Structure formats: C-alpha cells, structure tokens
Amino acid sequence: MRRRKTATLAIALTVLAIIGFAFFNLLSDNVLNKLDEATARSSQFSKPLNALKSSGPQATAQQLPGNILDLSNWKLTLPISVSNNGAPEEITQPQLANFSISPFFQLNGQGNGVQFEAPVGGTTTSNSDFPRSELREMTNNGTAAASWSSNKGVNSMSIQEAITHLPSVRPQLVAGQIHGPKNYVILIRLNGSELFVEANGKNVGTLDNNYKLGTIFTVNVSASSGIIQVAYNGTTKAKYSNTGSGYYFKAGCYTQSNPTKGDSSNDYGQVIIYKLGVSHTT
C-alpha cells in the first residue's frame, strides 16, 4: 500500500512539474512578445537613448562638437526625453564639453561643423509645440543663465551655418534667435526657400528670398541702444526697434512642424553650424 501511495505521489508531482513548465514557457513567451512590441514602438528613439547614456565618455576629441565650437557658455536642449519625466533633456556644462549624440548633436560628415537635428515627432518644451536641438546662451562657464538688455551695451552673436534639411509638408525651421523672459524677440527663420528675420509674427527683413538648402551663410545679430540689427553675409538686412531685458541668444535647429501639421514623425529639420560666437560690451 505504501509503495502504491508513493508511486501515485510521484506521478502527481511529475504531472504538476509538466504543467508548471508549460505555464512558465507560455508566460515567458507572452513577456517576450510584450517586450518585442515595446521595442518596436520605441525603435525610433532606442538608438539615441542608448547613445545618450554613453556618448560623453566614449567620444574622442575628433568626434566632439566641443572641438569645433566653444560651448563653454551654452547649454543644449535635445528633442528627446530619457530621464526627465517627459520633458526634453538638457545638457549643461561640464558634461556638454564632452558630449555628442547621433543624430541630434554631432559632427557632420566632413568633420568641420556641428549637426543639429530635431525630428518632427521629437519631445517639445512646455512652452512650444515644436521640437528643438538648440543651444541656449549661458554665462560664468555655463553655470548661470545669460540675461541682458537690448538698450545696454552691445550684444552680438555671429553664426556661420547652413540649413540642410526641412520637413516635407511644413518645410520650416528656426536657425537662430534672441529670446526674452517669456517669448522670442527675433527669429532667423526659413520657410521653404524664404530666409528672413521674424519679429511679432512678421517678416522684418528678408535675408534671402531663394535660399538653397546646404548653402553656407553668415548671420550677425546685434542689439544695442534699443535697436536690433541683422546682417546677412556682411550686409545689413534688418533693423528692428526693441527695448527689453532678460534677453539671451539661441542657436541650432528649432524645427517648426509636428505630426499634426501632416509631417511624418520621422521627418526632421537639420542645421550645420561651422562657427558660433557671442560677445557683450558695456
């Protein structure tokens, strides 16, 4: 009798083991399928996210945007969110000095300029509907936000750059600006082939009415005595009367489209900056 009970118990344990193994396999397959689905949904950003975690320490001097541009008094806003609760990532000094992330902020193919790229479906700041890969002016070696007045001293920014890609449906981006405490003051904006200075939603000076993508140009923005002037390739193209404070410069790629405008989330704006300089005199 004891042997029969032992055999029955052994059979029962074997059956339970088989059932448990089958259930474990089914559960594992289900989990893997869920992971595959999640990976597929996030594939657009999976590579950049991994790059964000490791790009700084692994980049060489020849691969760093900081080897081309003086980034000591800038911070970078990226069109992705990794650890910032849905808000765009910001890279500040000293990390920015050794930072690069493909394709948003890296050297161009020739190695002589810095590529700024913002996909249409990228993460946006709380006060904007559009994504950006853009530098924001700072002071004190990047430790404090820049803030100056348009009627005090001479405040200047010079950018040598090329706009190299626009979204297909709404082909617009901003490649430089003066920003105030709440809103922009002036924008260096490309709509299709019209490159112009925008203020208060209006064109206040056309820079090039037939701009060709990839054309390198130099724009100089200067604010003093309540007047903002913009020169294009050495010729003044815009003068705009403005008095205010709390201002700062921005440069990079601020794509002016999102999926609600009809563009694919994978489409993008792109700007290459070759030289960038800011100066302030009292």
ABEGO torsion letter per residue (X at the ends): XAAAAAAAAAAAAAAAAAAAAAAAAAAAAAAAAAAAAAAAAAAAAAAAAAAAAAAAAABBAAABAAAABBAABBBBBBABBAAAGGBBBBBBOAAAAABBBOAABBBBAAGABBBBBBBAABBBBAABABBBBBBBBBBGGGABBBBBBAABEBBBBBBBBBBABBBAABBBBBAEBBBBAABBABBBBBBEABBBBBBGGBBAEBABABBBBGBBBBBBBBBBGGBBBBBBGGBBABBBBBBBBGBBBBBEBBBBBBAAAGBBAABBBBBBBABBBBBBBX
